[in-house]
Amino acid sequence: MTALLEIMLIGLSGISKFMEFPGKKEMLDRMGISADLLSRIGVVEITVAILFMIPRTSFIGAILITGYLGGAIMTHLRIGDPWIFPVILGVFMWIALGLRNPVIFSLALGKSATCQKTDEVAR
């Protein structure tokens, strides 16, 4: 699941920000984004995706990707484009992190990580 997310963030989205393709100028004009800014956005996207990929930094990477996707949602809403894909990607990312580190699900359900370990020791 994490690998699929990384392919989407780095391979399909991040790297494409550095490539030329038909309609790119029109798309950027519609979004109000300069080509220089798009390159910076690509660097940020690839960086946070790499942080998410590394187990030791995956939690901070998930938080940063959530912020990044919030910006993507705002951009799509501002110009009237469909905005559901960044939401789906964000939910998918947190589920992937939860599957790698089940404590995430416990915290999301309002249970503290220390209480969960105490319950496991008591059994």
N, C-alpha and C positions, 0 to 999 in steps of 0.2 A: 504494500500500500504506500509506504514511504517512497519507494523507488518510482512508482507511477506519479506521485506528486512532484518529485524532483524532476522527472522528465518533462512534466507540464511547465513547471516554473522556470527551469533552466533551459531545457531544450526547445520547447515550443515558444515560450513567451520571452524569456530573458535574452537569448541569443538573437531572436528575430528583431529586437530593438536596434541591433547594430547592422542589420542587413537592409539592402534596398529591395523594394518590391513595388509592383504597380499599384498606384493609389495611395502610397504612403504619404505623399505631400498633402493630398486632399484630406486624408484622415487626420493628420497632425493639425492642419488648418482648422478643421471642424472642432477638434478637441482644444485648440488654443495652446498647443504644446510645440515648442521649437525642437528642431533636430538635435541641438546640443542638450536640451533638457531631457529628451528621450534617451540619449546615451547615458546620462546620469541615473535616470530611472532604471535603466537596464543593469547598471552596476549595482545599485541598491537591491534590485530583485535577485540577482545572482548571489550577492553576498548573504542576504538573509536566508536564501534557500540552502546555501552551503552551511550556514550556522544551524539550520534545522536538521540537516543531514548528519552532523556530528553528534553522537549521543551525549557528550558532556555539555554541549551548548544547545541542545534541541529545544529546551523550554524557552530560553530567551529568543531563539530563532522563531518559535511559534508565536510568541508575543509580537515580535517585529513583523512577521508576515501578516498577522492580523491587522496591524496598523497600516501596512502597505496595501492590503486588500480593502481596507476602509477608504483609502484614498482612491483606489480604482472604482469602488462603488460610487463615491461622490462624483468622480469625473463622468461616469456613465449616466448618473441621474441628472447632472447639469446639462448634458447635451441631449438627453432623451433617448439614450440607447438602453437596451436590455441590461439589467444590473444583476441578475440572479446568478450568473456564473461565478463571480468572485465570492458570493455568499456560499455557494455549494463547495467551492474550493477551500474556503476557510473551515467549514464544518468537516470536510474530508480530512483536512490537515490535523485538526484537533482529535478526530477519531484515530487517525494514524498514530499520533503521539500517545494517545491513551492506550492503544494496543501495545506500543513499545514500552510504556511505563504506566501500569495500571493505577498508580497513585493518582494520576490525572483524573480518572473517572471518579475516584473516591472524593477528591476535592470538589469536582463539579457537582457531586450529589450532596455536598455539605458536610461530609465526614472529614475529620482531620486525619492527616497521615499518621500521627502518633497514636490516635485512638485505634486505627486499623491494626497497627503493629501490636498494640497492647491486647486487642481481641485475639489476634493470632497466637500470641504467647499464652494466653489464658486457656486456649483449647488444648 
